[in-house]
Amino acid sequence: MSLQLHRPDGKGGLEVRPVTDQNWRNNLRSPRWGAALRGGKLPELANAEVNPTSTGRAVAFWVGLGLITFVLVVVGYGTSFWG
């Protein structure tokens, strides 16, 4: 059994696609991922869509959210809204 690639020949049949490169790994190399760069190091890619949140601000957000939830539950049961 062969794993050669085939394509339509225009007459309803298939023809074997000629193999151009025996080393398939050459097709996987991209300068974007650093394979063609000197030393093979990845380039520094900045993410313009995400600005990192400081640790203090993230902790304050989750603590605040927890306190608000706690207060809502206590007030809800205290006023017999939940029960």
C-alpha positions, -999 to 999 in steps of 0.1 A, spaced: 0 0 0 13 35 -9 7 67 8 13 88 -23 -8 118 -29 -33 117 -58 -52 143 -76 -80 143 -103 -67 140 -138 -97 157 -154 -110 125 -170 -127 110 -140 -95 92 -127 -67 99 -104 -30 106 -112 -1 104 -88 11 137 -76 49 139 -82 69 141 -50 91 172 -51 110 170 -18 120 138 -1 126 156 32 92 166 44 107 185 74 119 212 50 83 222 45 77 227 82 105 252 87 94 288 90 114 319 99 85 330 121 92 301 144 130 306 145 141 275 125 158 297 99 173 322 123 208 322 135 211 300 166 176 287 161 162 311 187 126 323 185 120 359 177 106 382 203 69 385 194 49 411 212 12 405 218 -6 438 210 -40 424 220 -32 416 256 -19 440 283 -9 419 314 -28 427 346 -7 433 377 -8 407 404 -22 431 430 -50 442 408 -59 406 399 -59 396 436 -80 427 445 -105 418 418 -110 382 430 -111 392 467 -137 419 459 -158 395 439 -157 370 468 -167 397 493 -196 410 471 -209 374 467 -206 368 504 -225 400 512 -252 391 487 -257 356 502 -258 369 538 -282 397 529 -304 374 509 -307 349 537 -310 377 563 -340 392 545 -355 357 538 -352 364 501 -334 330 495 -352 309 520 
